[in-house]
Amino acid sequence: MDESFYEDFQRDFMSREVASYFNFNRGQALFSTGQVSAGLKTIKLASEIGYDDDLIHNDIAIFFIDRGFLEEGRRELEKAVLYHEDLSTVYNNWGYYYHKRGEYGKAVESLQKAVALKPHDIGYLNNLGFALIKAGRKKEAAEVYERSLKIKPDQWDVIELMGRSGLQLSKSEEGGMPREQ
């Protein structure tokens, strides 16, 4: 039924991208109905069709990592690195992968690389701060969150997380500054 949709692999990039996302979405639907084996097979097909598309590999990796299929997620991240247009996204996703594995030191290393490439991305900064907290490096986490809050001060979820993690915003003339409690 879907062979005519993705056949043959010589099609242009856009056709492959559409076909790979079609299969990815189909695989996600199969997962949601409990057909995990069929979903895995269909998502792996999506990866093969979009072999040189870093976006599909990143999306598939996050899907797998979210569901605990860490080995499959790792393989997709390795493909994303090969074809990346934005390496910071790949490093951020590697940080997520290592975080899910409980390897917080490696998560921090990957997220530091993402932040180095895009130092004003509050998402990357906040992910790094969270990984630093999990790694037991609260002082560094406070410094990272301070950078993030200087870029966008009204991040109430970050301020709340800091409070739950033993970090406080001290009242100063410059505004809130995170400090270790």
Secondary structure, DSSP 8 states (H G I E B T S, - for coil): --HHHH--TTS-HHHHHHHHHHHHHHHHHHHHTT-HHHHHHHHHHHHHHTTT-HHHHHHHHHHHHHTT-HHHHHHHHHHHHHH-S-HHHHHHHHHHHHHHHT-HHHHHHHHHHHHHH-TT-HHHHHHHHHHHHHTT-HHHHHHHHHHHHHH-TT-HHHHHHHHHTTEEEE--TT--EEEE-
